[in-house]
Amino acid sequence: FKYAGEKCTHPYPVERYATESKRILGVLEKRLENHTYLVGEQYTIADMATVPWVNCLSQFYKADEILNLQQFPNVNYWVQRVLSRPLTAKG
């Protein structure tokens, strides 16, 4: 998405990966409805491994608009919660 931009002459690749990213974000959104972290109330390796990908969608790929990231409030709160952990912020 980031590098294809206007160079991409066919919409299929961007559409395909945007759709898959939204699907995955939807799974995370549902999981975080009643949980503080991905595995429950404990911060685990699942959070450590997943938050960089989710954070990268906005910070690196600038995909906020194409993925409609604001429609995933639980995911957004979770990202902020994880990134605000002192050792995570330090890293």
C-alpha positions in Angstrom: 0.0 0.0 0.0 2.6 2.5 1.0 4.9 1.9 -1.9 2.3 1.0 -4.5 0.3 4.2 -4.2 -0.3 5.9 -7.5 2.2 3.5 -9.2 -0.2 0.7 -8.8 -2.1 0.4 -12.1 -4.4 -2.4 -10.8 -6.6 -1.8 -7.8 -6.7 -5.5 -6.8 -3.5 -5.7 -4.7 -4.3 -2.7 -2.6 -8.0 -3.7 -2.2 -7.0 -7.3 -1.3 -4.6 -6.3 1.4 -6.8 -3.5 2.8 -9.7 -6.0 3.0 -7.6 -8.6 4.8 -6.2 -6.0 7.2 -9.7 -4.8 8.1 -10.7 -8.4 8.6 -7.8 -9.0 11.0 -8.5 -5.7 12.8 -12.2 -6.8 13.2 -11.0 -10.1 14.8 -8.8 -8.0 17.2 -11.7 -5.6 17.9 -14.0 -8.4 18.8 -11.4 -10.1 21.0 -10.7 -6.8 22.9 -14.4 -6.1 23.6 -14.2 -7.8 27.0 -10.5 -8.1 27.5 -7.7 -5.7 28.5 -5.2 -7.6 26.5 -5.3 -10.2 23.7 -5.2 -13.2 26.0 -7.3 -11.7 28.8 -6.2 -9.4 31.6 -2.5 -10.3 31.4 0.0 -8.6 29.1 1.6 -11.4 27.1 3.8 -12.2 24.2 0.7 -12.1 22.0 0.4 -8.3 22.7 4.1 -7.8 22.3 4.1 -9.5 18.9 0.9 -8.0 17.5 1.0 -4.3 18.6 3.9 -3.4 16.3 1.9 -4.5 13.2 -1.2 -2.6 14.3 0.7 0.5 15.3 2.6 0.4 12.0 -0.6 0.6 10.0 -1.0 4.2 11.1 2.6 5.3 12.0 4.4 3.8 9.0 1.9 3.0 6.3 -0.4 6.0 7.0 -3.3 3.8 6.3 -5.7 5.4 8.8 -8.1 6.5 6.1 -8.0 3.5 3.7 -8.5 1.1 6.7 -10.9 3.4 8.5 -9.0 2.8 11.7 -11.3 4.9 13.8 -13.9 2.1 13.5 -11.8 -0.1 15.8 -12.0 1.8 19.1 -11.0 -1.3 21.2 -8.0 -1.8 19.1 -7.0 1.8 19.3 -7.3 1.9 23.1 -5.3 -1.4 23.3 -2.5 0.0 21.2 -2.3 3.1 23.4 -2.5 1.0 26.5 0.4 -1.3 25.3 2.5 1.6 24.0 2.2 3.5 27.2 3.7 0.7 29.3 7.0 2.1 30.6 9.3 -0.5 29.3 7.5 -0.6 25.9 7.7 3.1 25.6 11.4 2.9 26.6 12.0 0.3 23.9 
